[in-house]
Amino acid sequence: MMTRGKWNSLTRNSTKWVLLAVVLAGAWGCSKPDYDGNRVKDAASGHRPSQIEWGNIFLEGNNDKYPQDSAKAAQWFMLAGTETNYTVASGESRWQVNDRFGIPLELIRAANPDVDMNRIKGGEKIVIPGARIAQFNLGMLYEQGKGVKKDHPLAAKWHTRAAKAGLADAQFALGYLLEKGTASGTILDTPDFVNAVHWYSRAANQGFGPAQQNLAQLFMKGQGTTQDLVQAYKWFALAGRNAKAYQMPLSSKARFKKELSEKEWAAKLNHDEKLKETEKNMATATARLEGAMPPADITRAKQLVETFVAKREK
């Protein structure tokens, strides 16, 4: 949704789901399910995915019933992204807590290190962490000034929460703010290259292409880290492979063109051209580095690339 520079785009064949709903409604002899009503109830009870869904609905403004409203989107993302205190109900299991809030159990465990989640008891007080994608989305709204007043320090605050929870998009976004010097809110830009390298590295090691590209630049320039052309080559090469991997396969183009609207198809083609341009730019960067590196370093850099890819494929 609101990622800056994220390369993979997902498409959904909604027709299948619409047909399925019609078939089920006819089979059960009932009226159309009240999806909005259920979503309202779930969101009110603290179900993070439902709250995020409402945020997306108002952010995108897909129909007349729910027109685009970034301010309402921000409110829902803030609700979903804010941690809350919760008192466990009598007889409630850890799996029921997980289902109620829609937060992965491992994240609930991490937020409650002193609580034995395997033997949780009624009346026990626990912390329910905010949803990291909601935190990231809210950070982007603050960064762009959509629905809220533009505020880079607040954007960095929300990105940091999601980044610490392991979301690569947020790690990249936070690294970007730190690199550009807009995360602290000072009058003069004060880049923090050291921490930019840290967060870019976290995202790059998850295979996030834009972070790999920016990290390569910092290694090449020696900003926030010791200049290291081997590492710069490695990350440029991996960013190029990433850009290639997310391009549309030739075998899928006809299907996408048929399934997508004219506007969606044009956007997808434009996105694909940008990926091809990125792949080309990364190839140029590695070629230039090869001209400045001894053969042994080039060999080592290429080995690091293959080792990284092998580990990711396991």
VEXNU-408352 format. One record per atom (N, C-alpha, C): x, y, z; residue in three letters. Coordinates in steps of 0.2 Angstrom, whole numbers, padded with zeros to 4 digits, always signed. Example, Ala and Ser with C-alpha at 12.3 -4.5 7.8 and 13.67 -1.06 7.14 Angstrom:
<atoms>
+0066-0028+0039ALA +0062-0022+0039ALA +0066-0016+0039ALA +0064-0011+0035SER +0068-0005+0036SER +0064+0000+0039SER 
</atoms>
This chain:
<atoms>
+0004-0006+0000MET +0000+0000+0000MET +0004+0006+0000MET +0007+0009+0005MET +0010+0015+0005MET +0017+0015+0005MET +0020+0010+0003THR +0027+0009+0004THR +0031+0013-0001THR +0037+0016+0001ARG +0041+0020-0004ARG +0046+0016-0007ARG +0046+0014-0013GLY +0051+0011-0016GLY +0050+0003-0016GLY +0045+0001-0013LYS +0044-0007-0013LYS +0043-0009-0019LYS +0046-0015-0021TRP +0046-0017-0028TRP +0040-0022-0030TRP +0038-0026-0025ASN +0033-0031-0027ASN +0026-0028-0026ASN +0022-0030-0031SER +0015-0027-0031SER +0011-0033-0032SER +0005-0034-0028LEU +0001-0039-0028LEU -0005-0038-0032LEU -0008-0043-0035THR -0014-0042-0038THR -0019-0048-0035THR -0025-0046-0035ARG -0030-0051-0032ARG -0036-0052-0037ARG -0038-0058-0038ASN -0043-0060-0043ASN -0050-0060-0038ASN -0052-0054-0037SER -0058-0053-0033SER -0064-0056-0036SER -0065-0057-0042THR -0071-0061-0045THR -0072-0067-0042THR -0067-0071-0041LYS -0068-0078-0038LYS -0071-0077-0031LYS -0069-0072-0027TRP -0072-0072-0021TRP -0079-0069-0021TRP -0081-0065-0026VAL -0088-0062-0027VAL -0092-0068-0029VAL -0090-0072-0033LEU -0094-0078-0035LEU -0095-0083-0030LEU -0090-0084-0026LEU -0090-0089-0020LEU -0096-0086-0015LEU -0096-0080-0014ALA -0101-0077-0009ALA -0108-0078-0012ALA -0109-0077-0018VAL -0115-0078-0021VAL -0118-0085-0020VAL -0113-0089-0022VAL -0115-0097-0022VAL -0117-0099-0015VAL -0113-0096-0010LEU -0114-0098-0003LEU -0121-0095+0000LEU -0122-0089-0002ALA -0128-0086+0000ALA -0134-0090-0003ALA -0134-0092-0009GLY -0139-0096-0012GLY -0140-0102-0009GLY -0134-0106-0007ALA -0135-0112-0004ALA -0137-0112+0003ALA -0136-0107+0006TRP -0139-0106+0013TRP -0146-0103+0014TRP -0148-0100+0008GLY -0154-0097+0008GLY -0155-0091+0012GLY -0149-0087+0013CYS -0149-0081+0017CYS -0147-0075+0013CYS -0148-0069+0016SER -0146-0063+0013SER -0139-0062+0013SER -0136-0057+0009LYS -0129-0056+0009LYS -0126-0054+0016LYS -0121-0058+0017PRO -0118-0057+0024PRO -0116-0049+0025PRO -0117-0047+0032ASP -0116-0040+0034ASP -0108-0040+0035ASP -0104-0039+0030TYR -0097-0039+0031TYR -0095-0032+0035TYR -0098-0027+0033ASP -0097-0020+0037ASP -0098-0021+0044ASP -0104-0024+0045GLY -0106-0025+0052GLY -0101-0029+0056GLY -0099-0034+0054ASN -0094-0039+0057ASN -0088-0035+0058ASN -0086-0031+0053ARG -0079-0028+0053ARG -0080-0022+0059ARG -0085-0019+0059VAL -0086-0014+0065VAL -0086-0017+0071VAL -0089-0023+0072LYS -0089-0026+0079LYS -0082-0029+0081LYS -0078-0032+0076ASP -0072-0034+0077ASP -0067-0028+0078ASP -0067-0023+0075ALA -0063-0017+0076ALA -0064-0014+0083ALA -0071-0014+0085ALA -0072-0011+0091ALA -0070-0015+0097ALA -0069-0022+0096SER -0066-0026+0101SER -0059-0026+0101SER -0055-0023+0097GLY -0048-0022+0097GLY -0045-0027+0092GLY -0048-0030+0087HIS -0046-0034+0082HIS -0041-0030+0077HIS -0035-0030+0077ARG -0030-0026+0073ARG -0032-0027+0066ARG -0032-0033+0063PRO -0033-0033+0056PRO -0039-0029+0053PRO -0045-0030+0057SER -0051-0026+0055SER -0050-0018+0056SER -0046-0016+0061GLN -0045-0009+0061GLN -0040-0007+0056GLN -0036-0011+0054ILE -0031-0009+0048ILE -0035-0009+0042ILE -0040-0014+0041GLU -0044-0014+0035GLU -0048-0007+0034GLU -0051-0005+0040TRP -0055+0001+0040TRP -0050+0007+0038TRP -0044+0007+0040GLY -0039+0012+0038GLY -0038+0012+0031GLY -0037+0006+0028ASN -0036+0005+0021ASN -0042+0008+0017ASN -0048+0006+0019ILE -0054+0008+0016ILE -0055+0016+0015ILE -0053+0019+0021PHE -0054+0026+0020PHE -0048+0029+0017PHE -0042+0026+0017LEU -0036+0029+0013LEU -0037+0028+0006LEU -0040+0023+0004GLU -0041+0022-0004GLU -0048+0025-0006GLU -0053+0025-0002GLY -0059+0028-0004GLY -0062+0025-0010GLY -0063+0018-0010ASN -0065+0014-0016ASN -0072+0015-0018ASN -0077+0018-0014ASN -0084+0019-0016ASN -0087+0025-0013ASN -0093+0026-0015ASP -0097+0032-0012ASP -0099+0031-0005ASP -0100+0025-0003LYS -0101+0023+0004LYS -0096+0025+0009LYS -0090+0024+0007TYR -0084+0026+0011TYR -0079+0030+0006TYR -0080+0037+0006PRO -0076+0041+0002PRO -0069+0042+0005PRO -0064+0043+0001GLN -0057+0044+0003GLN -0057+0049+0009GLN -0054+0047+0014ASP -0053+0052+0020ASP -0047+0050+0024ASP -0041+0053+0023SER -0035+0051+0026SER -0035+0053+0033SER -0039+0057+0036ALA -0039+0059+0043ALA -0042+0053+0046ALA -0048+0050+0044LYS -0051+0044+0047LYS -0046+0038+0046LYS -0042+0038+0041ALA -0038+0032+0040ALA -0032+0033+0045ALA -0030+0039+0046ALA -0025+0040+0052ALA -0027+0037+0058ALA -0034+0039+0060GLN -0036+0037+0066GLN -0037+0030+0067GLN -0039+0026+0062TRP -0039+0019+0062TRP -0032+0016+0063TRP -0027+0018+0059PHE -0020+0016+0060PHE -0017+0017+0066PHE -0019+0023+0069MET -0017+0024+0076MET -0020+0019+0081MET -0026+0018+0080LEU -0029+0013+0085LEU -0026+0006+0084LEU -0025+0004+0078ALA -0022-0002+0077ALA -0015-0003+0079ALA -0011+0003+0079GLY -0004+0003+0080GLY -0002+0004+0087GLY -0007+0006+0091THR -0005+0008+0098THR -0006+0002+0103THR -0001+0001+0107GLU -0002-0005+0111GLU -0007-0003+0117GLU -0010-0009+0119THR -0015-0008+0124THR -0014-0013+0130THR -0017-0011+0136ASN -0017-0016+0141ASN -0023-0020+0141ASN -0023-0026+0143TYR -0028-0031+0143TYR -0028-0036+0148TYR -0034-0036+0151THR -0035-0041+0157THR -0038-0048+0154THR -0035-0053+0155VAL -0037-0059+0152VAL -0043-0062+0155VAL -0048-0064+0151ALA -0055-0066+0154ALA -0054-0073+0157ALA -0058-0075+0161SER -0058-0081+0164SER -0059-0087+0159SER -0055-0091+0159GLY -0055-0097+0155GLY -0052-0096+0148GLY -0050-0090+0147GLU -0047-0088+0140GLU -0040-0090+0139GLU -0039-0094+0133SER -0033-0096+0132SER -0028-0092+0128SER -0022-0093+0127ARG -0017-0089+0123ARG -0020-0088+0116ARG -0022-0094+0114TRP -0025-0094+0107TRP -0031-0090+0106TRP -0035-0089+0111GLN -0041-0085+0110GLN -0039-0078+0111GLN -0034-0076+0114VAL -0031-0069+0115VAL -0028-0067+0108VAL -0025-0072+0105ASN -0022-0071+0098ASN -0027-0070+0093ASN -0033-0074+0094ASP -0038-0073+0089ASP -0042-0067+0090ASP -0043-0065+0096ARG -0047-0059+0098ARG -0044-0052+0095ARG -0037-0052+0095PHE -0033-0046+0093PHE -0030-0047+0086PHE -0029-0053+0084GLY -0026-0053+0077GLY -0019-0052+0077GLY -0016-0053+0083ILE -0008-0051+0083ILE -0005-0058+0084ILE +0000-0059+0080PRO +0004-0066+0081PRO +0006-0067+0088PRO +0005-0073+0090LEU +0007-0075+0097LEU +0014-0074+0099LEU +0019-0074+0094GLU +0026-0073+0096GLU +0027-0066+0098GLU +0023-0061+0095LEU +0024-0054+0096LEU +0020-0052+0103LEU +0015-0056+0105ILE +0012-0055+0111ILE +0017-0058+0117ILE +0020-0063+0115ARG +0025-0066+0120ARG +0031-0061+0121ARG +0033-0058+0116ALA +0039-0053+0116ALA +0037-0047+0120ALA +0031-0045+0120ALA +0028-0039+0123ALA +0027-0041+0131ALA +0027-0047+0133ASN +0025-0049+0139ASN +0031-0054+0142ASN +0037-0052+0142PRO +0042-0057+0144PRO +0041-0060+0151PRO +0038-0057+0155ASP +0037-0060+0162ASP +0031-0064+0163ASP +0027-0065+0158VAL +0021-0069+0158VAL +0022-0075+0154VAL +0020-0081+0158ASP +0020-0087+0155ASP +0014-0088+0151ASP +0014-0087+0144MET +0008-0087+0140MET +0006-0094+0139MET +0010-0099+0141ASN +0007-0106+0140ASN +0002-0108+0146ASN +0003-0104+0151ARG -0001-0105+0157ARG -0005-0099+0159ARG -0007-0095+0155ILE -0010-0089+0156ILE -0017-0090+0160ILE -0018-0085+0164LYS -0024-0086+0169LYS -0029-0080+0168LYS -0035-0081+0170GLY -0040-0076+0170GLY -0038-0071+0175GLY -0039-0064+0173GLY -0037-0059+0178GLY -0030-0057+0177GLY -0026-0060+0173GLU -0019-0058+0172GLU -0019-0052+0167GLU -0015-0048+0169LYS -0014-0042+0164LYS -0008-0042+0160LYS -0010-0041+0153ILE -0005-0042+0148ILE -0005-0036+0143ILE +0000-0035+0140VAL +0001-0030+0135VAL -0001-0032+0128VAL -0005-0029+0124ILE -0006-0031+0117ILE -0003-0026+0113ILE +0003-0028+0109PRO +0006-0024+0105PRO +0002-0021+0099PRO +0004-0015+0097GLY +0001-0013+0091GLY +0003-0016+0085GLY -0001-0016+0079ALA +0001-0020+0073ALA +0006-0016+0069ALA +0011-0019+0067ARG +0017-0015+0065ARG +0015-0012+0058ARG +0011-0015+0054ILE +0009-0012+0047ILE +0005-0006+0048ILE +0001-0006+0054ALA -0003+0000+0055ALA +0002+0006+0057ALA +0007+0004+0061GLN +0012+0009+0063GLN +0016+0012+0057GLN +0018+0007+0053PHE +0021+0010+0047PHE +0017+0014+0043PHE +0011+0012+0042ASN +0006+0016+0038ASN +0005+0023+0041ASN +0004+0023+0047LEU +0003+0030+0051LEU +0010+0034+0050LEU +0015+0031+0050GLY +0022+0034+0049GLY +0022+0038+0043GLY +0020+0034+0037MET +0020+0037+0031MET +0015+0043+0030MET +0009+0042+0033LEU +0004+0048+0033LEU +0008+0054+0036LEU +0011+0053+0042TYR +0014+0059+0045TYR +0020+0061+0041TYR +0023+0057+0037GLU +0029+0059+0033GLU +0026+0063+0027GLU +0021+0061+0024GLN +0018+0064+0019GLN +0013+0070+0020GLN +0011+0070+0026GLY +0006+0075+0028GLY -0001+0074+0026GLY -0003+0068+0025LYS -0009+0066+0023LYS -0014+0064+0029LYS -0019+0068+0030GLY -0024+0066+0035GLY -0022+0069+0042GLY -0015+0071+0042VAL -0012+0073+0048VAL -0007+0079+0046VAL -0005+0083+0051LYS +0000+0088+0049LYS +0007+0084+0048LYS +0010+0086+0043LYS +0017+0083+0042LYS +0021+0084+0048LYS +0024+0079+0050ASP +0029+0079+0056ASP +0034+0073+0055ASP +0040+0075+0053HIS +0045+0069+0052HIS +0047+0066+0058HIS +0048+0070+0064PRO +0049+0066+0070PRO +0044+0061+0072PRO +0038+0063+0071LEU +0032+0058+0073LEU +0032+0052+0068LEU +0034+0054+0062ALA +0034+0048+0057ALA +0040+0044+0059ALA +0045+0046+0061ALA +0051+0042+0063ALA +0049+0038+0069ALA +0045+0041+0074LYS +0043+0037+0080LYS +0039+0031+0078LYS +0034+0032+0073TRP +0030+0026+0072TRP +0034+0021+0067TRP +0038+0024+0063HIS +0042+0019+0059HIS +0047+0015+0064HIS +0049+0018+0069THR +0054+0015+0074THR +0050+0009+0077THR +0044+0010+0079ARG +0040+0005+0082ARG +0039-0001+0078ARG +0037+0000+0071ALA +0037-0005+0067ALA +0043-0008+0065ALA +0048-0004+0064ALA +0055-0007+0063ALA +0058-0012+0068ALA +0057-0010+0074LYS +0059-0014+0080LYS +0055-0021+0080LYS +0049-0020+0077ALA +0045-0027+0077ALA +0047-0031+0071ALA +0052-0028+0067GLY +0054-0032+0061GLY +0051-0031+0054GLY +0047-0026+0053LEU +0045-0024+0047LEU +0050-0021+0042LEU +0052-0024+0037ALA +0057-0022+0033ALA +0055-0015+0029ALA +0049-0014+0028ASP +0046-0008+0025ASP +0048-0002+0029ASP +0046-0003+0036ALA +0048+0002+0041ALA +0055+0003+0042ALA +0059-0002+0042GLN +0066-0001+0043GLN +0069+0003+0038GLN +0067+0002+0031PHE +0069+0006+0026PHE +0067+0013+0027PHE +0061+0014+0028ALA +0058+0021+0029ALA +0062+0025+0034ALA +0063+0021+0040LEU +0067+0025+0045LEU +0074+0026+0043LEU +0077+0021+0040GLY +0084+0023+0038GLY +0084+0028+0033GLY +0079+0029+0029TYR +0079+0035+0024TYR +0078+0041+0028TYR +0074+0042+0033LEU +0073+0048+0036LEU +0080+0050+0040LEU +0083+0045+0043LEU +0089+0046+0046LEU +0095+0048+0041LEU +0095+0045+0035GLU +0100+0047+0030GLU +0099+0054+0028GLU +0093+0056+0027LYS +0091+0063+0024LYS +0091+0068+0030LYS +0092+0066+0036GLY +0092+0070+0042GLY +0086+0074+0044GLY +0080+0071+0042THR +0074+0074+0044THR +0070+0070+0050THR +0074+0065+0053ALA +0070+0062+0058ALA +0070+0065+0065ALA +0075+0070+0066SER +0076+0073+0072SER +0071+0079+0073SER +0069+0082+0068GLY +0065+0088+0068GLY +0069+0095+0070GLY +0076+0094+0069THR +0080+0100+0070THR +0079+0105+0064THR +0081+0111+0065ILE +0080+0116+0059ILE +0084+0115+0053ILE +0091+0113+0055LEU +0095+0111+0050LEU +0095+0103+0049LEU +0095+0101+0043ASP +0096+0093+0042ASP +0102+0091+0046ASP +0101+0085+0050THR +0106+0082+0053THR +0106+0075+0052THR +0110+0073+0046PRO +0110+0066+0044PRO +0113+0061+0050PRO +0110+0056+0051ASP +0113+0051+0055ASP +0114+0045+0051ASP +0120+0045+0048PHE +0122+0039+0044PHE +0123+0033+0047PHE +0126+0033+0053VAL +0127+0027+0057VAL +0121+0023+0058VAL +0115+0026+0061ASN +0109+0023+0062ASN +0106+0021+0055ASN +0107+0025+0050ALA +0104+0024+0043ALA +0107+0017+0041ALA +0113+0016+0042VAL +0116+0010+0040VAL +0113+0004+0044VAL +0112+0005+0050HIS +0109+0000+0054HIS +0103-0002+0052HIS +0098+0002+0051TRP +0091+0000+0049TRP +0091-0002+0041TRP +0095+0001+0037TYR +0095-0001+0030TYR +0098-0009+0030TYR +0103-0010+0035SER +0105-0017+0035SER +0100-0022+0037SER +0096-0020+0042ARG +0091-0024+0045ARG +0086-0026+0039ARG +0084-0021+0035ALA +0079-0022+0029ALA +0083-0026+0024ALA +0089-0024+0022ALA +0092-0027+0017ALA +0093-0034+0018ALA +0095-0036+0024ASN +0096-0043+0025ASN +0089-0047+0025ASN +0083-0044+0025GLN +0077-0047+0024GLN +0075-0048+0016GLN +0080-0045+0012GLY +0079-0045+0005GLY +0075-0039+0002GLY +0075-0034+0006PHE +0071-0028+0004PHE +0076-0024-0001PHE +0074-0024-0008GLY +0078-0021-0013GLY +0080-0014-0012GLY +0075-0009-0011PRO +0077-0002-0010PRO +0082-0001-0004PRO +0082-0005+0001ALA +0087-0004+0007ALA +0093-0007+0004ALA +0094-0012+0000GLN +0100-0015-0002GLN +0103-0009-0006GLN +0100-0006-0010GLN +0102-0001-0015GLN +0105+0005-0011GLN +0101+0007-0006ASN +0104+0013-0002ASN +0110+0011+0003ASN +0110+0005+0005LEU +0115+0003+0009LEU +0121+0002+0005LEU +0121+0000-0001ALA +0127+0000-0006ALA +0130+0007-0007ALA +0125+0012-0007GLN +0128+0019-0008GLN +0132+0021-0002GLN +0130+0019+0004LEU +0133+0021+0010LEU +0140+0018+0011LEU +0140+0011+0009PHE +0146+0008+0009PHE +0151+0011+0004PHE +0149+0012-0002MET +0153+0015-0007MET +0156+0022-0005MET +0152+0026-0002LYS +0154+0033+0000LYS +0158+0033+0007LYS +0157+0027+0011GLY +0160+0027+0017GLY +0156+0032+0022GLY +0150+0032+0022GLN +0145+0036+0026GLN +0142+0032+0031GLN +0143+0033+0037GLY +0140+0029+0043GLY +0144+0022+0044GLY +0149+0021+0040THR +0153+0015+0040THR +0159+0016+0037THR +0164+0011+0038THR +0170+0011+0034THR +0169+0010+0027THR +0172+0014+0022GLN +0171+0012+0015GLN +0173+0005+0013GLN +0168+0002+0010ASP +0170-0005+0009ASP +0167-0007+0002ASP +0171-0007-0003LEU +0168-0008-0010LEU +0166-0015-0011LEU +0168-0020-0007VAL +0166-0027-0008VAL +0159-0027-0006VAL +0157-0024+0000GLN +0150-0024+0002GLN +0146-0020-0002GLN +0148-0014-0005ALA +0145-0010-0010ALA +0143-0014-0016ALA +0148-0018-0018TYR +0146-0022-0024TYR +0141-0027-0022TYR +0142-0031-0017LYS +0137-0036-0015LYS +0130-0033-0015LYS +0129-0027-0011TRP +0122-0025-0011TRP +0119-0022-0017TRP +0123-0019-0021PHE +0121-0017-0028PHE +0119-0022-0032PHE +0123-0028-0032ALA +0121-0034-0036ALA +0115-0037-0034ALA +0114-0037-0027LEU +0108-0040-0024LEU +0102-0036-0026LEU +0102-0029-0026ALA +0097-0025-0027ALA +0095-0026-0035ALA +0100-0027-0039GLY +0098-0028-0046GLY +0095-0035-0047GLY +0097-0040-0043ARG +0093-0046-0044ARG +0086-0045-0041ARG +0085-0042-0036ASN +0078-0041-0033ASN +0074-0037-0038ASN +0077-0032-0042ALA +0073-0028-0046ALA +0071-0033-0052ALA +0075-0037-0054LYS +0073-0042-0060LYS +0068-0047-0057LYS +0069-0049-0051ALA +0064-0055-0049ALA +0057-0052-0048ALA +0056-0046-0047TYR +0049-0043-0047TYR +0046-0040-0053TYR +0050-0041-0059GLN +0047-0039-0065GLN +0042-0044-0067GLN +0037-0042-0071MET +0031-0047-0074MET +0034-0052-0078MET +0033-0058-0077PRO +0035-0063-0082PRO +0031-0062-0088PRO +0034-0064-0094LEU +0031-0063-0100LEU +0025-0068-0101LEU +0025-0073-0097SER +0019-0078-0097SER +0013-0075-0094SER +0014-0070-0090SER +0009-0067-0086SER +0006-0061-0089SER +0009-0058-0093LYS +0007-0051-0096LYS +0000-0051-0099LYS -0001-0056-0103ALA -0008-0057-0106ALA -0014-0057-0101ALA -0012-0061-0096ARG -0017-0062-0090ARG -0018-0056-0086ARG -0013-0053-0084PHE -0014-0046-0081PHE -0017-0041-0085PHE -0016-0041-0091LYS -0019-0036-0095LYS -0027-0037-0096LYS -0029-0043-0096LYS -0036-0045-0096LYS -0039-0044-0090LYS -0036-0045-0084GLU -0039-0045-0077GLU -0039-0038-0075GLU -0034-0034-0076LEU -0034-0027-0073LEU -0038-0022-0077LEU -0040-0017-0073SER -0043-0011-0077SER -0037-0008-0081SER -0040-0003-0085GLU -0035+0000-0089GLU -0030+0004-0085GLU -0033+0008-0080LYS -0028+0012-0075LYS -0023+0007-0072LYS -0026+0001-0069GLU -0021-0003-0065GLU -0016-0006-0070GLU -0018-0008-0076TRP -0013-0010-0081TRP -0008-0005-0083TRP -0010+0001-0084ALA -0005+0006-0085ALA +0000+0007-0079ALA -0003+0007-0073ALA +0002+0008-0067ALA +0006+0002-0067ALA +0004-0004-0068LYS +0008-0010-0068LYS +0014-0010-0073LYS +0012-0008-0079LEU +0017-0007-0084LEU +0023-0002-0082LEU +0020+0004-0079ASN +0025+0009-0077ASN +0029+0007-0072ASN +0027+0003-0067HIS +0030+0000-0062HIS +0036-0005-0064HIS +0034-0009-0069ASP +0038-0014-0072ASP +0044-0010-0076ASP +0043-0005-0079GLU +0048-0001-0082GLU +0053+0002-0077GLU +0050+0004-0072LYS +0055+0007-0066LYS +0059+0001-0064LYS +0057-0005-0063LEU +0061-0011-0061LEU +0066-0012-0066LEU +0065-0012-0072LYS +0070-0013-0077LYS +0075-0008-0077LYS +0073-0002-0076GLU +0078+0004-0075GLU +0082+0003-0069GLU +0079+0001-0064THR +0083-0001-0058THR +0088-0006-0059THR +0086-0012-0062GLU +0091-0017-0064GLU +0096-0015-0068GLU +0095-0011-0073LYS +0100-0008-0077LYS +0105-0004-0073LYS +0103+0001-0069ASN +0107+0005-0065ASN +0111+0001-0060ASN +0109-0004-0057MET +0113-0008-0053MET +0118-0012-0057MET +0117-0014-0063ALA +0122-0017-0067ALA +0128-0012-0068ALA +0126-0006-0070THR +0131-0001-0071THR +0135+0001-0065THR +0132+0001-0059ALA +0135+0002-0053ALA +0140-0003-0052ALA +0139-0010-0052THR +0143-0015-0051THR +0149-0015-0056THR +0147-0013-0062ALA +0153-0013-0068ALA +0158-0008-0066ALA +0155-0002-0063ARG +0160+0003-0062ARG +0164+0001-0056ARG +0161-0002-0051LEU +0165-0004-0045LEU +0171-0009-0047LEU +0169-0014-0052GLU +0174-0019-0054GLU +0180-0015-0057GLU +0179-0009-0060GLY +0185-0005-0063GLY +0189-0002-0057GLY +0187-0002-0051ALA +0190+0001-0045ALA +0193-0004-0040ALA +0191-0011-0042MET +0193-0016-0037MET +0198-0021-0040MET +0202-0024-0035PRO +0207-0029-0038PRO +0203-0035-0039PRO +0205-0040-0043PRO +0202-0046-0045PRO +0200-0050-0039PRO +0204-0050-0034ALA +0202-0054-0028ALA +0196-0052-0024ALA +0195-0045-0024ASP +0190-0042-0021ASP +0183-0043-0025ASP +0184-0043-0031ILE +0178-0044-0036ILE +0176-0051-0035ILE +0180-0056-0034THR +0179-0063-0033THR +0175-0064-0026THR +0178-0061-0021ARG +0175-0061-0015ARG +0168-0058-0014ARG +0167-0053-0018ALA +0160-0049-0018ALA +0155-0054-0021ALA +0157-0057-0027LYS +0153-0061-0030LYS +0151-0067-0026LYS +0156-0070-0022GLN +0154-0075-0018GLN +0149-0074-0012GLN +0150-0067-0010LEU +0145-0065-0005LEU +0138-0065-0007LEU +0138-0062-0014VAL +0131-0062-0017VAL +0128-0069-0017VAL +0132-0074-0019GLU +0129-0081-0020GLU +0127-0084-0013GLU +0132-0082-0008THR +0130-0085-0002THR +0124-0082+0001THR +0123-0076+0000PHE +0117-0073+0003PHE +0111-0076-0001PHE +0111-0076-0007VAL +0105-0079-0011VAL +0104-0086-0009VAL +0109-0090-0008ALA +0108-0097-0006ALA +0105-0098+0001ALA +0107-0093+0006LYS +0104-0093+0012LYS +0096-0091+0012LYS +0095-0086+0008ARG +0088-0084+0007ARG +0083-0090+0004ARG +0086-0094+0000GLU +0082-0099-0004GLU +0081-0105+0000GLU +0084-0106+0006LYS +0084-0112+0010LYS +0077-0112+0014LYS 
</atoms>
